[in-house]
């Protein structure tokens, strides 16, 4: 694994705004930066980055973390892989210590697959540029399609010859084993650049095809799409049924539903223009990019997915869908509209003239002419649907009814209520139907959607409950017990938060020895043998006991940049939380609702009052929970046991009274 000192070096070098800025468009707001959250759908940015604290926090979905945690979330990778990626960005050399066998194997698998993909990518390009057959067949094809050499090189296009296993031989000669050249459909290990026939022979998957490498948002080659160049015939002269495209299989580093072709090259232009053009195929992307329209991506010939839409959402909420003017293109445009609306996009649709697609139109027009056409022909989804389906329905009342239902279904997907109302009014005018009727139908559909979601959530909860059914020894908790348990959890969280933020800060001096906030909290809990039920809280306390005496220990930094991502993310969440100070401090004019950057000063100045108070509140919750348990036991206990329970109950009430006297009317909520 990566040594702690190396991780610290990466954390020190990483600037959160730069790491996040590779994926999210950020704008300055005071000391912080904000943008649209990449982890959930929103129209107004609630995703906040604090350069001074080195953390991000979404106040919409609640996700928070540091630079490494962000990469883990966004790239869906492990801690070590995220550290490596950030280290590479800042040119930091990684020296790793020994991993467990399982960790080492997974890391080796991923890294080997990336290396194989890169080796295959270079080989495909060499076959295009450095061989006679590549120049004669593949380069001729690209030139016929109007692609310039600079475009071909930029997008790393290539060629796989029509010979059975040239790539397989090359990769094996370089030392790569079958495990990474092939693909196991069960484990998803292996790139699948080669396949294996029933008789055990290894062959090149993409033979006799031009190659379009597929890159992640960060630029890694994860897969390939190969387009056929000529028709195939069997020995009897009959045309074979061969797919136009062959794609890499899903693997542990690639899923076709998670990637968009061209996004790596388009992301800066999308952010700059605050607009993304979506087209159908790779050639559409290449021709438009070459014509000067760089903010363009495609789904690679597969049905658009939610994950692909959220990829675009990282950079813009404005999408213009460009499709062929034929029937297939029109209906493909319709399928994608509702998905974009549901994610809060501003959607425009452009249908090109009959017989044209984005590729052909871009080849025959320059960027300014193409953009002018788009701007003059783009339309909102309501006008698009009503115009299209109106032609299809004609005077057929049944089809007209279906049209109205279809349009209303799209309106119901719109997140913003004002935008929804504007479209309702426009639809009522265009389709000559009552606005009140449309409002009722839209609300019915939205209500139905909420109910369906609630049913799904309820079903999921019931299934989870069934899978963790109570054992005979356990009983169902009383409502009061649940309330007291929640309060106890809150009290523990308050104390853990203070330990994370101020664990190294002096609290008071005792016999010429400075006692820190963390030392006092831990000693009080240990002295009363109080142990949290939350395992994460237990871990945080244990980590403090083990490391607090180390030279240079700073609690907030230690937990915020902890290699255990669960501890790290929870620490960031605690640090980023808005909070209130107690009525205790109201007389000293400390604001009860203070923002992150200003509140810490007031809070830290009153640690001597806050910490003992929080410990008292914790003990009060423990006593309340115990009183509730004894009260429940009394209701069903035999007569001979009730006397002892009553005595215990009286002692607990007495202890509670003492705590309440110490607390007075002061209760801290943090």
C-alpha positions as CSV (number, residue, x, y, z in Angstrom):
1,X,0.0,0.0,0.0
2,X,1.0,3.7,-0.3
3,X,2.9,4.9,2.8
4,X,1.3,7.5,5.0
5,X,4.0,10.0,4.3
6,X,3.4,9.7,0.6
7,X,-0.4,10.1,1.1
8,X,0.3,13.2,3.2
9,X,2.5,14.6,0.4
10,X,-0.3,14.1,-2.2
11,X,-2.9,15.7,0.1
12,X,-0.6,18.7,0.7
13,X,0.0,19.2,-3.0
14,X,-3.6,18.7,-4.2
15,X,-5.7,21.8,-4.6
16,X,-9.3,20.8,-4.2
17,X,-10.5,23.4,-6.6
18,X,-8.1,22.1,-9.3
19,X,-9.0,18.5,-8.8
20,X,-12.8,19.1,-8.7
21,X,-12.4,21.6,-11.6
22,X,-11.4,18.8,-13.9
23,X,-14.9,17.4,-13.6
24,X,-17.2,20.3,-12.5
25,X,-17.5,23.8,-13.7
26,X,-16.8,26.0,-10.7
27,X,-17.4,29.7,-10.2
28,X,-16.2,32.0,-7.4
29,X,-18.5,32.9,-4.6
30,X,-16.8,34.8,-1.8
31,X,-14.0,32.6,-0.3
32,X,-15.6,29.4,-1.8
33,X,-16.4,28.1,-5.2
34,X,-19.8,26.6,-6.3
35,X,-21.0,24.5,-9.1
36,X,-23.6,21.9,-10.1
37,X,-23.3,18.7,-8.0
38,X,-22.0,15.8,-10.1
39,X,-23.6,13.3,-7.8
40,X,-27.2,14.3,-8.0
41,X,-29.6,16.3,-10.3
42,X,-30.0,20.0,-9.6
43,X,-30.6,23.2,-11.5
44,X,-29.2,25.6,-8.9
45,X,-25.6,24.8,-7.7
46,X,-25.4,23.7,-4.1
47,X,-22.0,22.0,-4.6
48,X,-19.5,24.0,-2.6
49,X,-15.7,23.8,-2.7
50,X,-13.7,25.4,0.1
51,X,-10.1,26.0,-1.1
52,X,-9.0,27.2,2.3
53,X,-10.2,23.9,4.0
54,X,-9.4,21.6,1.1
55,X,-12.9,20.1,1.1
56,X,-16.1,19.9,-0.9
57,X,-19.7,19.7,0.4
58,X,-23.0,19.4,-1.5
59,X,-25.8,21.0,0.6
60,X,-28.3,19.2,-1.7
61,X,-27.4,15.6,-1.5
62,X,-25.0,15.8,1.5
63,X,-21.9,14.3,-0.1
64,X,-18.7,15.7,1.1
65,X,-15.0,14.9,1.2
66,X,-11.5,16.0,0.2
67,X,-9.7,15.8,-3.2
68,X,-8.9,12.1,-2.9
69,X,-12.4,11.3,-1.8
70,X,-13.9,13.2,-4.7
71,X,-11.8,11.2,-7.2
72,X,-13.0,8.0,-5.5
73,X,-16.6,9.0,-5.9
74,X,-16.4,10.4,-9.4
75,X,-14.2,7.6,-10.9
76,X,-15.7,4.8,-8.7
77,X,-12.2,3.7,-7.7
78,X,-10.4,2.8,-4.5
79,X,-8.4,5.0,-2.2
80,X,-5.0,3.9,-3.6
81,X,-6.1,4.4,-7.2
82,X,-7.4,7.9,-6.4
83,X,-4.1,8.8,-4.6
84,X,-2.2,7.6,-7.7
85,X,-4.4,9.7,-10.0
86,X,-3.9,12.9,-8.0
87,X,-0.2,12.2,-7.5
88,X,0.1,11.9,-11.3
89,X,-1.6,15.2,-11.8
90,X,0.9,16.9,-9.5
91,X,3.9,14.9,-10.7
92,X,4.5,13.1,-7.3
93,X,6.3,9.8,-7.4
94,X,4.5,7.0,-5.5
95,X,6.5,4.5,-3.5
96,X,4.2,1.8,-2.2
97,X,4.4,-0.6,0.7
98,X,3.1,-4.2,0.4
99,X,-0.6,-4.7,-0.2
100,X,-2.7,-7.7,0.9
101,X,-3.0,-10.4,-1.7
102,X,-6.5,-9.5,-2.6
103,X,-5.7,-5.7,-2.9
104,X,-2.6,-6.4,-4.9
105,X,-4.5,-8.7,-7.3
106,X,-7.2,-6.2,-8.0
107,X,-4.7,-3.4,-8.5
108,X,-2.7,-5.6,-10.8
109,X,-5.8,-6.6,-12.8
110,X,-6.9,-2.9,-13.3
111,X,-3.4,-1.6,-14.1
112,X,-2.7,-4.5,-16.5
113,X,-5.9,-3.9,-18.3
114,X,-5.1,-0.2,-18.7
115,X,-1.6,-1.1,-20.0
116,X,-3.1,-3.6,-22.5
117,X,-5.6,-1.1,-23.8
118,X,-2.9,1.5,-24.2
119,X,-0.6,-1.1,-26.0
120,X,-3.5,-2.1,-28.3
121,X,-4.3,1.6,-29.0
122,X,-0.7,2.3,-30.1
123,X,-0.7,-0.9,-32.2
124,X,-4.0,0.1,-33.9
125,X,-2.5,3.5,-34.7
126,X,0.7,2.0,-36.0
127,X,-1.3,-0.2,-38.3
128,X,-3.0,2.8,-39.7
129,X,0.0,5.1,-40.2
130,X,2.9,2.7,-40.8
131,X,1.5,-0.1,-43.0
132,X,0.7,-0.1,-46.7
133,X,-2.7,-1.9,-46.0
134,X,-3.5,0.6,-43.3
135,X,-2.9,3.5,-45.7
136,X,-4.6,1.9,-48.6
137,X,-7.7,0.7,-46.8
138,X,-8.3,2.5,-43.5
139,X,-6.7,5.9,-44.3
140,X,-8.5,6.0,-47.6
141,X,-11.8,5.4,-45.7
142,X,-11.1,8.2,-43.2
143,X,-10.2,10.6,-46.0
144,X,-13.3,9.7,-47.9
145,X,-15.2,10.6,-44.8
146,X,-13.5,14.0,-44.9
147,X,-11.2,13.6,-41.8
148,X,-8.0,15.5,-41.7
149,X,-4.8,14.0,-40.4
150,X,-4.7,16.3,-37.3
151,X,-8.2,15.0,-36.4
152,X,-7.2,11.4,-36.9
153,X,-4.2,11.8,-34.7
154,X,-6.0,13.8,-32.0
155,X,-8.7,11.2,-31.5
156,X,-6.1,8.4,-31.9
157,X,-8.0,6.6,-34.6
158,X,-6.5,3.3,-35.8
159,X,-6.9,0.1,-37.9
160,X,-7.0,-3.6,-37.2
161,X,-6.0,-5.7,-40.3
162,X,-8.0,-8.5,-41.7
163,X,-5.7,-11.2,-40.4
164,X,-6.7,-13.5,-37.6
165,X,-4.4,-12.8,-34.6
166,X,-1.8,-10.1,-35.4
167,X,-2.7,-8.1,-32.3
168,X,-2.8,-11.2,-30.1
169,X,0.7,-12.1,-31.3
170,X,2.0,-8.6,-30.7
171,X,0.6,-8.4,-27.2
172,X,1.9,-11.8,-26.2
173,X,5.3,-10.8,-27.6
174,X,5.2,-7.8,-25.3
175,X,4.6,-10.2,-22.4
176,X,0.8,-9.8,-21.8
177,X,-1.1,-12.9,-20.8
178,X,-4.4,-14.3,-22.0
179,X,-6.2,-13.2,-18.8
180,X,-5.9,-9.5,-19.8
181,X,-6.1,-9.9,-23.6
182,X,-9.3,-11.9,-23.4
183,X,-12.4,-11.1,-21.2
184,X,-14.0,-13.3,-18.5
185,X,-17.8,-12.5,-18.6
186,X,-18.2,-13.6,-15.0
187,X,-15.3,-11.8,-13.3
188,X,-15.2,-9.0,-15.9
189,X,-11.4,-9.3,-15.8
190,X,-9.7,-8.7,-19.2
191,X,-9.9,-6.1,-21.9
192,X,-11.5,-8.3,-24.6
193,X,-9.3,-6.9,-27.4
194,X,-9.0,-10.5,-28.4
195,X,-11.5,-13.4,-28.3
196,X,-11.3,-17.2,-28.2
197,X,-13.1,-19.5,-30.6
198,X,-14.7,-22.8,-29.6
199,X,-11.7,-24.7,-30.7
200,X,-9.4,-22.7,-28.4
201,X,-7.8,-20.4,-31.0
202,X,-7.3,-16.7,-30.0
203,X,-8.3,-14.1,-32.6
204,X,-8.4,-10.3,-32.9
205,X,-11.8,-9.0,-31.9
206,X,-11.6,-5.9,-34.2
207,X,-10.0,-7.4,-37.3
208,X,-10.6,-5.6,-40.6
209,X,-12.2,-2.6,-38.9
210,X,-11.2,1.0,-38.3
211,X,-10.8,1.7,-34.6
212,X,-12.3,4.4,-32.4
213,X,-10.7,4.4,-28.9
214,X,-13.0,5.3,-26.1
215,X,-11.6,7.4,-23.3
216,X,-12.7,8.2,-19.7
217,X,-13.3,11.8,-18.7
218,X,-9.8,11.9,-17.4
219,X,-8.4,10.6,-20.7
220,X,-7.6,6.9,-20.0
221,X,-8.2,4.5,-22.9
222,X,-10.7,2.0,-21.6
223,X,-12.3,0.4,-24.6
224,X,-12.6,0.4,-28.4
225,X,-15.3,0.6,-31.1
226,X,-14.4,-1.0,-34.4
227,X,-16.4,-0.1,-37.6
228,X,-16.5,-2.6,-40.5
229,X,-15.1,-1.4,-43.8
230,X,-16.6,-3.9,-46.3
231,X,-19.3,-6.5,-46.4
232,X,-18.4,-10.1,-45.6
233,X,-19.3,-13.1,-47.7
234,X,-19.2,-16.9,-47.0
235,X,-17.6,-19.4,-49.4
236,X,-20.8,-19.7,-51.3
237,X,-20.9,-16.0,-52.0
238,X,-23.7,-15.2,-49.6
239,X,-23.4,-12.0,-47.5
240,X,-22.7,-12.7,-43.8
241,X,-24.7,-11.0,-41.2
242,X,-21.9,-9.0,-39.5
243,X,-22.5,-6.1,-37.2
244,X,-21.5,-2.7,-38.4
245,X,-19.8,-2.0,-35.1
246,X,-18.0,-4.3,-32.6
247,X,-17.4,-2.9,-29.1
248,X,-15.2,-3.9,-26.2
249,X,-17.0,-6.0,-23.6
250,X,-17.9,-4.7,-20.2
251,X,-15.1,-5.1,-17.7
252,X,-13.9,-3.9,-14.3
253,X,-12.6,-0.7,-16.0
254,X,-15.3,-0.2,-18.6
255,X,-19.0,-0.2,-19.0
256,X,-20.6,1.2,-22.2
257,X,-23.4,2.7,-20.2
258,X,-20.9,4.9,-18.2
259,X,-19.0,6.5,-21.1
260,X,-19.6,9.1,-23.8
261,X,-17.5,9.1,-26.9
262,X,-15.7,12.4,-27.3
263,X,-16.3,13.8,-23.8
264,X,-12.6,13.8,-22.8
265,X,-11.9,16.1,-25.8
266,X,-15.2,18.1,-25.5
267,X,-15.4,18.8,-21.8
268,X,-13.6,22.2,-21.8
269,X,-15.6,23.4,-24.7
270,X,-18.8,22.3,-23.1
271,X,-17.9,24.2,-19.9
272,X,-16.8,27.3,-21.9
273,X,-20.0,27.4,-24.0
274,X,-22.3,26.0,-21.2
275,X,-23.8,23.8,-23.9
276,X,-23.5,20.3,-25.2
277,X,-24.4,18.9,-28.5
278,X,-25.5,15.2,-28.5
279,X,-25.3,13.2,-31.7
280,X,-25.6,9.5,-32.6
281,X,-22.3,8.2,-33.8
282,X,-18.5,8.6,-33.6
283,X,-18.2,10.0,-37.1
284,X,-20.8,12.7,-36.2
285,X,-18.6,13.8,-33.3
286,X,-15.4,13.8,-35.4
287,X,-16.8,15.8,-38.3
288,X,-18.4,18.4,-36.1
289,X,-15.3,18.7,-34.0
290,X,-13.2,19.1,-37.1
291,X,-15.6,21.8,-38.4
292,X,-15.0,23.8,-35.2
293,X,-17.9,22.7,-33.1
294,X,-15.9,21.0,-30.2
295,X,-18.6,20.8,-27.6
296,X,-20.1,17.5,-29.0
297,X,-20.4,13.9,-27.7
298,X,-22.3,10.8,-28.6
299,X,-23.5,7.7,-26.8
300,X,-21.7,5.4,-29.2
301,X,-24.7,3.8,-30.9
302,X,-26.3,2.6,-27.6
303,X,-29.5,3.8,-26.0
304,X,-28.8,6.8,-23.8
305,X,-28.5,6.0,-20.1
306,X,-28.9,7.9,-16.9
307,X,-25.2,7.7,-16.1
308,X,-24.3,9.2,-19.4
309,X,-26.7,12.1,-18.9
310,X,-25.2,12.7,-15.4
311,X,-21.7,12.8,-17.1
312,X,-22.9,15.7,-19.2
313,X,-24.5,17.3,-16.2
314,X,-21.1,17.7,-14.6
315,X,-20.3,20.4,-17.3
316,X,-23.7,21.9,-18.3
317,X,-27.4,21.8,-18.0
318,X,-28.1,22.8,-21.6
319,X,-28.4,20.1,-24.2
320,X,-29.1,20.3,-27.9
321,X,-29.9,17.0,-29.5
322,X,-29.0,16.6,-33.2
323,X,-30.4,13.7,-35.1
324,X,-31.0,12.6,-38.7
325,X,-34.2,13.8,-40.3
326,X,-35.3,10.2,-41.0
327,X,-37.9,8.3,-38.9
328,X,-35.3,6.4,-36.9
329,X,-33.5,9.6,-35.9
330,X,-36.7,11.4,-35.0
331,X,-37.9,8.7,-32.7
332,X,-34.4,8.4,-31.1
333,X,-34.7,12.1,-30.3
334,X,-38.0,11.6,-28.7
335,X,-36.7,8.7,-26.5
336,X,-34.0,10.9,-25.0
337,X,-36.1,14.0,-24.2
338,X,-37.8,12.8,-21.1
339,X,-34.6,11.5,-19.6
340,X,-33.0,14.9,-19.9
341,X,-36.0,16.7,-18.6
342,X,-36.1,14.5,-15.5
343,X,-32.5,15.5,-14.8
344,X,-33.2,19.2,-15.0
345,X,-31.8,19.9,-18.4
346,X,-32.9,22.7,-20.8
347,X,-33.5,20.7,-23.9
348,X,-33.5,21.7,-27.5
349,X,-33.9,19.5,-30.5
350,X,-32.6,20.0,-34.1
351,X,-33.6,17.7,-37.0
352,X,-31.3,18.0,-40.0
353,X,-32.6,18.1,-43.6
354,X,-33.7,14.8,-45.1
355,X,-30.7,12.8,-46.2
356,X,-28.3,14.6,-43.9
357,X,-26.7,13.6,-40.6
358,X,-24.4,15.7,-38.4
359,X,-21.4,14.0,-40.1
360,X,-22.4,14.9,-43.7
361,X,-23.7,18.3,-42.8
362,X,-20.5,19.2,-41.0
363,X,-18.4,18.1,-43.9
364,X,-20.4,20.3,-46.3
365,X,-20.6,23.4,-44.0
366,X,-18.2,25.4,-41.9
367,X,-18.8,25.9,-38.1
368,X,-20.5,29.3,-38.4
369,X,-23.0,28.0,-41.0
370,X,-23.7,24.9,-39.0
371,X,-24.2,26.8,-35.8
372,X,-26.5,29.3,-37.7
373,X,-28.5,26.4,-38.9
374,X,-28.8,25.0,-35.4
375,X,-29.9,28.3,-33.9
376,X,-32.5,28.9,-36.6
377,X,-33.9,25.4,-36.6
378,X,-33.6,24.3,-32.9
379,X,-36.9,24.0,-31.1
380,X,-38.1,23.2,-27.6
381,X,-39.4,19.7,-26.9
382,X,-43.1,20.7,-26.8
383,X,-43.0,22.3,-30.2
384,X,-41.0,19.4,-31.6
385,X,-43.4,16.8,-30.3
386,X,-46.6,18.6,-31.2
387,X,-45.3,19.4,-34.7
388,X,-44.1,15.9,-35.3
389,X,-46.9,13.9,-33.8
390,X,-49.5,16.4,-35.0
391,X,-48.5,15.5,-38.6
392,X,-48.7,11.8,-37.8
393,X,-52.1,12.0,-36.0
394,X,-53.8,14.2,-38.6
395,X,-57.6,14.1,-37.9
396,X,-57.5,10.9,-35.9
397,X,-58.9,11.8,-32.5
398,X,-57.4,8.7,-30.9
399,X,-53.9,9.7,-32.1
400,X,-54.5,13.3,-31.0
401,X,-55.3,12.1,-27.5
402,X,-52.2,10.0,-27.5
403,X,-50.2,13.0,-28.6
404,X,-51.6,15.1,-25.7
405,X,-50.8,12.4,-23.2
406,X,-47.3,12.0,-24.5
407,X,-46.6,15.7,-24.3
408,X,-48.1,16.0,-20.8
409,X,-45.9,13.0,-19.8
410,X,-42.8,14.9,-20.8
411,X,-43.9,18.1,-19.0
412,X,-44.4,16.1,-15.8
413,X,-40.7,15.2,-15.9
414,X,-39.6,18.8,-15.6
415,X,-38.1,19.5,-12.2
416,X,-38.5,23.3,-12.0
417,X,-42.1,24.3,-11.2
418,X,-42.0,27.6,-13.0
419,X,-40.6,26.0,-16.2
420,X,-43.3,23.4,-15.9
421,X,-46.0,26.0,-15.7
422,X,-44.7,27.9,-18.7
423,X,-44.8,24.7,-20.8
424,X,-48.3,23.9,-19.6
425,X,-49.5,27.3,-20.7
426,X,-47.7,26.9,-24.1
427,X,-49.1,23.4,-24.6
428,X,-52.7,24.6,-23.8
429,X,-52.4,27.3,-26.4
430,X,-50.8,25.1,-29.1
431,X,-53.1,22.1,-28.7
432,X,-56.2,24.1,-27.9
433,X,-56.9,22.4,-24.6
434,X,-57.8,23.7,-21.2
435,X,-54.9,24.8,-19.1
436,X,-56.6,23.6,-15.9
437,X,-57.1,20.1,-17.4
438,X,-53.4,20.0,-18.2
439,X,-52.4,21.1,-14.7
440,X,-54.5,18.4,-13.2
441,X,-53.0,15.7,-15.4
442,X,-49.4,16.8,-14.9
443,X,-50.0,16.8,-11.1
444,X,-51.6,13.4,-11.3
445,X,-48.6,12.0,-13.2
446,X,-46.1,13.6,-10.7
447,X,-48.1,12.3,-7.8
448,X,-48.2,8.8,-9.3
449,X,-44.4,9.0,-9.8
450,X,-43.9,10.0,-6.1
451,X,-46.2,7.2,-5.0
452,X,-44.4,4.7,-7.1
453,X,-41.0,5.8,-5.7
454,X,-42.4,5.6,-2.2
455,X,-43.7,2.0,-2.9
456,X,-40.3,1.1,-4.3
457,X,-38.5,2.5,-1.2
458,X,-41.0,0.8,1.1
459,X,-40.5,-2.5,-0.7
460,X,-36.7,-2.1,-0.5
461,X,-37.0,-1.4,3.3
462,X,-39.2,-4.4,3.9
463,X,-36.8,-6.6,2.0
464,X,-33.9,-5.3,4.0
465,X,-35.8,-5.9,7.2
466,X,-36.6,-9.5,6.1
467,X,-32.9,-10.1,5.3
468,X,-32.0,-8.9,8.8
469,X,-34.9,-10.4,10.7
470,X,-34.9,-10.1,14.5
471,X,-33.4,-13.1,16.3
472,X,-35.6,-14.7,19.1
473,X,-33.5,-12.9,21.7
474,X,-34.3,-9.5,20.3
475,X,-37.4,-7.5,20.8
476,X,-39.0,-4.7,18.8
477,X,-38.0,-1.3,20.3
478,X,-40.6,0.9,22.0
479,X,-41.1,4.3,20.3
480,X,-39.6,6.0,23.4
481,X,-36.6,3.8,23.2
482,X,-36.0,4.8,19.6
483,X,-36.3,8.4,20.5
484,X,-33.8,8.1,23.3
485,X,-31.4,6.1,21.1
486,X,-31.5,8.8,18.4
487,X,-30.8,11.4,21.0
488,X,-27.9,9.4,22.4
489,X,-26.5,9.0,18.9
490,X,-26.7,12.8,18.4
491,X,-24.9,13.4,21.7
492,X,-22.1,11.0,20.7
493,X,-21.8,12.7,17.3
494,X,-21.5,16.1,19.0
495,X,-18.6,14.9,21.1
496,X,-16.9,13.1,18.2
497,X,-17.2,16.3,16.2
498,X,-15.4,18.3,18.9
499,X,-12.7,15.7,19.1
500,X,-12.2,15.8,15.3
501,X,-12.1,19.5,15.2
502,X,-10.3,20.4,18.4
503,X,-8.7,17.1,19.7
504,X,-5.2,18.7,19.8
505,X,-6.4,22.0,21.3
506,X,-5.5,22.8,24.9
507,X,-8.5,22.7,27.2
508,X,-7.0,23.4,30.6
509,X,-3.8,22.9,32.7
510,X,-3.8,20.3,35.5
511,X,-0.7,19.9,37.7
512,X,1.5,21.8,35.2
513,X,0.3,19.5,32.4
514,X,-1.8,20.7,29.5
515,X,-4.8,18.6,28.9
516,X,-6.2,18.7,25.3
517,X,-9.8,18.6,24.3
518,X,-9.4,15.0,22.9
519,X,-7.6,13.8,26.0
520,X,-10.3,15.1,28.3
521,X,-13.1,13.6,26.2
522,X,-11.4,10.2,26.0
523,X,-10.6,10.1,29.7
524,X,-14.1,11.0,30.7
525,X,-15.6,8.3,28.4
526,X,-13.1,5.7,29.6
527,X,-13.5,6.6,33.2
528,X,-17.3,6.0,33.1
529,X,-16.8,3.0,30.7
530,X,-19.0,4.7,28.1
531,X,-18.6,3.1,24.6
532,X,-20.5,4.3,21.5
533,X,-22.7,1.7,19.7
534,X,-21.7,3.3,16.4
535,X,-18.6,1.4,15.2
536,X,-17.3,4.5,13.3
537,X,-17.3,6.5,16.5
538,X,-15.4,3.7,18.2
539,X,-12.8,3.7,15.4
540,X,-12.3,7.5,15.6
541,X,-11.7,7.2,19.4
542,X,-9.3,4.3,19.0
543,X,-7.4,6.2,16.3
544,X,-7.1,9.1,18.7
545,X,-5.7,6.9,21.5
546,X,-3.1,5.4,19.1
547,X,-1.9,8.6,17.4
548,X,-2.6,11.7,19.5
549,X,0.8,11.6,21.1
550,X,2.6,11.5,17.8
551,X,4.7,14.6,17.0
552,X,2.9,17.1,14.8
553,X,-0.5,15.5,15.5
554,X,-3.3,17.9,14.4
555,X,-6.7,16.3,14.9
556,X,-8.6,17.9,12.1
557,X,-6.0,17.2,9.5
558,X,-5.4,13.7,10.8
559,X,-9.0,12.7,10.5
560,X,-9.8,14.7,7.3
561,X,-6.9,13.0,5.4
562,X,-7.2,9.6,7.0
563,X,-6.5,6.7,4.7
564,X,-9.7,5.0,5.8
565,X,-12.2,6.7,3.5
566,X,-15.1,6.1,5.9
567,X,-13.3,8.0,8.7
568,X,-12.1,10.7,6.2
569,X,-15.5,11.3,4.7
570,X,-17.2,11.4,8.1
571,X,-14.6,13.9,9.4
572,X,-15.2,16.2,6.4
573,X,-18.9,15.9,7.0
574,X,-18.4,17.0,10.6
575,X,-16.1,19.8,9.6
576,X,-18.5,21.1,7.0
577,X,-21.6,21.0,9.1
578,X,-23.4,24.2,9.9
579,X,-24.1,24.4,13.6
580,X,-25.5,26.5,16.5
581,X,-24.0,27.6,19.7
582,X,-25.9,27.2,23.0
583,X,-28.1,29.8,24.6
584,X,-25.2,29.8,27.1
585,X,-23.3,32.1,24.8
586,X,-26.1,34.3,23.6
587,X,-25.1,36.9,26.2
588,X,-21.7,37.1,24.6
589,X,-23.3,38.0,21.2
590,X,-22.2,34.9,19.5
591,X,-24.4,34.3,16.5
592,X,-26.6,31.2,16.8
593,X,-26.3,30.4,13.1
594,X,-22.7,30.9,12.0
595,X,-21.2,29.9,8.7
596,X,-18.3,27.4,8.5
597,X,-15.4,29.8,8.2
598,X,-16.5,32.2,11.0
599,X,-18.1,29.8,13.6
600,X,-15.0,27.9,14.6
601,X,-13.4,31.0,16.2
602,X,-16.3,31.5,18.5
603,X,-16.7,27.8,19.3
604,X,-13.0,27.2,20.0
605,X,-13.0,30.2,22.5
606,X,-15.6,28.4,24.6
607,X,-14.3,24.8,24.6
608,X,-14.0,24.8,28.4
609,X,-17.7,25.4,28.7
610,X,-18.9,23.4,25.7
611,X,-17.0,20.1,26.3
612,X,-18.2,19.5,29.9
613,X,-21.7,20.4,28.9
614,X,-21.7,17.9,26.0
615,X,-20.5,15.2,28.3
616,X,-23.3,16.0,30.7
617,X,-25.9,15.8,27.9
618,X,-24.4,12.5,26.8
619,X,-24.8,11.1,30.3
620,X,-28.3,12.5,30.5
621,X,-29.3,10.6,27.4
622,X,-27.8,7.4,28.7
623,X,-29.7,7.8,31.9
624,X,-33.0,8.5,30.0
625,X,-32.5,5.4,27.9
626,X,-31.8,3.3,31.0
627,X,-34.9,4.7,32.8
628,X,-37.0,3.9,29.7
629,X,-35.7,0.3,29.7
630,X,-36.4,-0.2,33.4
631,X,-39.9,1.2,33.0
632,X,-40.6,-1.2,30.3
633,X,-39.2,-4.1,32.3
634,X,-41.5,-3.1,35.3
635,X,-44.6,-3.5,33.2
636,X,-43.9,-7.2,32.6
637,X,-41.6,-8.2,35.5
638,X,-42.8,-10.7,38.1
639,X,-43.7,-9.3,41.6
640,X,-40.5,-10.5,43.2
641,X,-38.3,-8.6,40.7
642,X,-40.3,-5.4,40.8
643,X,-38.8,-4.2,44.1
644,X,-35.2,-4.3,42.8
645,X,-36.3,-2.6,39.5
646,X,-38.1,0.2,41.5
647,X,-35.0,0.8,43.6
648,X,-32.9,1.0,40.4
649,X,-35.4,3.4,38.8
650,X,-35.3,5.7,41.9
651,X,-31.5,5.8,41.7
652,X,-31.6,6.6,38.0
653,X,-34.1,9.4,38.6
654,X,-31.8,10.8,41.4
655,X,-28.8,10.7,39.1
656,X,-30.9,12.4,36.3
657,X,-31.9,15.1,38.8
658,X,-28.2,15.8,39.6
659,X,-27.3,16.1,35.9
660,X,-30.3,18.4,35.2
661,X,-29.2,20.7,38.0
662,X,-25.7,20.9,36.6
663,X,-27.1,21.6,33.1
664,X,-29.7,24.1,34.2
665,X,-31.6,25.3,31.1
666,X,-28.5,25.1,28.9
667,X,-28.5,22.6,26.1
668,X,-26.0,22.7,23.2
669,X,-27.1,21.8,19.7
670,X,-24.2,21.5,17.3
